[in-house]
Structure formats: structure tokens, C-alpha cells
Amino acid sequence: MNWLFLSAKGFKAAVNRMQLSSLMDRYSAI
């Protein structure tokens, strides 16, 4: 079981989600 790879994948997905939500907030603020 490669838990390190899975956790890194999940971390990257979480970062992408945070960046996407902050981008949405920025566009809605305009």
C-alpha cells in the first residue's frame, strides 16, 4: 500500500479545491 502517494494525491486535490474556491470568491467580489 502506497499511503504516501495517496496522501500526496489527496493533499494536491485539497489545494486545488482551495485555490478554485478562492478564485470563485475573487470573481464574485468583482
Distance bins in CASP14 RR format, pairs under 12 A and 6 or more apart:
PFRMAT RR
TARGET T0000
AUTHOR 0000-0000-0000
RMODE 2
METHOD distances of the structure
MODEL  1
1 7 0 0 0 0 0 1 0 0 0 0 0
2 8 0 0 0 0 1 0 0 0 0 0 0
2 9 0 0 0 0 1 0 0 0 0 0 0
3 9 0 0 0 0 0 1 0 0 0 0 0
3 10 0 0 0 0 0 1 0 0 0 0 0
4 10 0 0 0 0 0 1 0 0 0 0 0
4 11 0 0 0 0 0 1 0 0 0 0 0
5 11 0 0 0 0 0 1 0 0 0 0 0
5 12 0 0 0 0 0 1 0 0 0 0 0
6 12 0 0 0 0 0 1 0 0 0 0 0
6 13 0 0 0 0 0 1 0 0 0 0 0
7 13 0 0 0 0 0 1 0 0 0 0 0
7 14 0 0 0 0 0 1 0 0 0 0 0
8 14 0 0 0 0 0 1 0 0 0 0 0
8 15 0 0 0 0 0 1 0 0 0 0 0
9 15 0 0 0 0 0 1 0 0 0 0 0
9 16 0 0 0 0 0 1 0 0 0 0 0
10 16 0 0 0 0 1 0 0 0 0 0 0
10 17 0 0 0 0 1 0 0 0 0 0 0
11 17 0 0 0 0 0 1 0 0 0 0 0
11 18 0 0 0 0 0 1 0 0 0 0 0
12 18 0 0 0 0 0 1 0 0 0 0 0
12 19 0 0 0 0 0 1 0 0 0 0 0
13 19 0 0 0 0 0 1 0 0 0 0 0
13 20 0 0 0 0 0 1 0 0 0 0 0
14 20 0 0 0 0 0 1 0 0 0 0 0
14 21 0 0 0 0 0 1 0 0 0 0 0
15 21 0 0 0 0 0 1 0 0 0 0 0
15 22 0 0 0 0 0 1 0 0 0 0 0
16 22 0 0 0 0 0 1 0 0 0 0 0
16 23 0 0 0 0 0 1 0 0 0 0 0
17 23 0 0 0 0 0 1 0 0 0 0 0
17 24 0 0 0 0 0 1 0 0 0 0 0
18 24 0 0 0 0 0 1 0 0 0 0 0
18 25 0 0 0 0 0 1 0 0 0 0 0
19 25 0 0 0 0 0 1 0 0 0 0 0
19 26 0 0 0 0 0 1 0 0 0 0 0
20 26 0 0 0 0 0 1 0 0 0 0 0
20 27 0 0 0 0 0 1 0 0 0 0 0
21 27 0 0 0 0 0 1 0 0 0 0 0
21 28 0 0 0 0 0 1 0 0 0 0 0
22 28 0 0 0 0 0 1 0 0 0 0 0
22 29 0 0 0 0 0 1 0 0 0 0 0
23 29 0 0 0 0 0 1 0 0 0 0 0
23 30 0 0 0 0 0 1 0 0 0 0 0
24 30 0 0 0 0 0 1 0 0 0 0 0
END
